[in-house]
Amino acid sequence: MIARRIVDRNERDAMPGAVYDGALDVLTRFRDVRGAVIDFTDRGFTRGHAVFDAATIVGGRAHLLERHLERFGRNAERAGLASDGLGVDRVREVVMETIEAAAIIGCGQVRVYATSGSDGMNFNCVGMRAVSSPVTIKPPQYATLKSTNYLNNVNAAQHARTVGADVGIFLTREGMIGGITIGRVKEFIENPSNATELRAVGVKRFDDTMPLSPFVVLGASEVMLIGSAVNIQGIVEWDSKVIGDGSVGPATRLLAKFLVDDMAAGSG
């Protein structure tokens, strides 16, 4: 939480105020709040798993504070943030303490943030259970932009865990599986020197030209998840239905080996 004086965009003077750190339960007054820091591993920064609200400070009071607090709590719930410490009474109390500590003369602003903290999510497991996610997929212009706006990805993972799965898979509006081509894996498959090994495990070609339905996946002998966070992991269950014989297949293991060897070789 941060309460600060509003300054002109051309003003070079300090921006005095106060910052409350909920993780440490510490309230600090700053000569310039731009010197405040956050944990670099906080998921609000790395994944966009955070919500905020802001109110104008006039005469030492936050304007329409109750409305802002109600919206803040509602958005925190929608974002799947834990409710611990987010009670309206506690947040109101901290807001007032922070405004008082800031000792703002004139107009100011108080901004309240809630994040899921620095705990990571472990996606690395052998034999993943997937579920078609009800969370809305990003539009293409943002799905292909590597930003820290991963809130819907986080919500998809949270939903998956509530239904006993390991990972949520986005579907398009047409009900097809959402995703992009993983260029390096395509290169593994199209590399002539890998052809013999790939044919031995049933891989003949790479084709990403046709939309893929979850119903097609359920009839596959192998399904895998590929990405920078998981590398290559076999999916053994989708929407509570077993894929193939329920184990990670030879094609998945081979492509995972190619990737490990590629990393060990230091490929750029």
Beta strands, then each sheet from edge to edge (+ up, - down):
strand 1: 2-5
strand 2: 17-21
strand 3: 26-30
strand 4: 50-58
strand 5: 61-62
strand 6: 108-115
strand 7: 128-132
strand 8: 167-169
strand 9: 223-227
strand 10: 231-238
strand 11: 241-242
sheet 1: 3+ 2- 1+ 6- 4+ 5-
sheet 2: 8+ 7+ 10+ 9-
sheet 3: 8+ 7+ 10+ 11-
end
